[in-house]
Amino acid sequence: MRPETPRGIRNFNPGNIDRVAGVRWQGQATDQSGDARFVVFNGPRWGVRAIARVLITYQDKRRAKDGSRIDSVREFIERWAPASENNTDAYAKAVASALSIGPNDEAVDVYRYDTMRALVLAIIRHENGLGPLPGGAWYGEPIIADGLALAGIVAGAQHGQLQVEV
């Protein structure tokens, strides 16, 4: 790869997921010496899978600042890209635009294939800039679909009904 290729693409970690001591990822490269901060994966499908798994964890197990379940683009991005390191507002607006919803719309269900796909693609674009493929993508559809499938998100699959707290 060319040196000007973004770090996330070089690392096959297009979401720029931080390395955390004691945490291993499926598809994580054995040699992590190429980057002191971010996880290095064996291929792009594993980095796409990691983005999806993190987003699933946010929705299923984490809470928004107000204590509610994470279900808006803003809540996902506040967790993904904290304001201490990012312009979270601009990031949330860009991702929401890609999903054709407002940043505060509580409509994000990461178990829906089309939603997860759009969310992952928007995060990849924001983290790495425009790619060389049509539409500014970094990866073709087969890599995205494969990575999502590795995370359990498959087009047409039903994942049950969301249980909302009362």
Stockholm file with secondary structure:
# STOCKHOLM 1.0

chainA/1-166         MRPETPRGIRNFNPGNIDRVAGVRWQGQATDQSGDARFVVFNGPRWGVRAIARVLITYQDKRRAKDGSRIDSVREFIERWAPASENNTDAYAKAVASALSIGPNDEAVDVYRYDTMRALVLAIIRHENGLGPLPGGAWYGEPIIADGLALAGIVAGAQHGQLQVEV
#=GR chainA/1-166 SS CCTTSCHHHHTTCTTCCBCCTTCCCTTBCSCCTTCSSBCCBSSHHHHHHHHHHHHHHHHHHCBCTTSSBCCSHHHHHHHHSCTTTSCHHHHHHHHHHHHTSCTTCSCCCTTSHHHHHHHHHHHHHHHHCCCSSGGGCSSCHHHHHHHHHHTTCCTTCCCCCCCCCC
#=GC SS_cons         CCTTSCHHHHTTCTTCCBCCTTCCCTTBCSCCTTCSSBCCBSSHHHHHHHHHHHHHHHHHHCBCTTSSBCCSHHHHHHHHSCTTTSCHHHHHHHHHHHHTSCTTCSCCCTTSHHHHHHHHHHHHHHHHCCCSSGGGCSSCHHHHHHHHHHTTCCTTCCCCCCCCCC
//
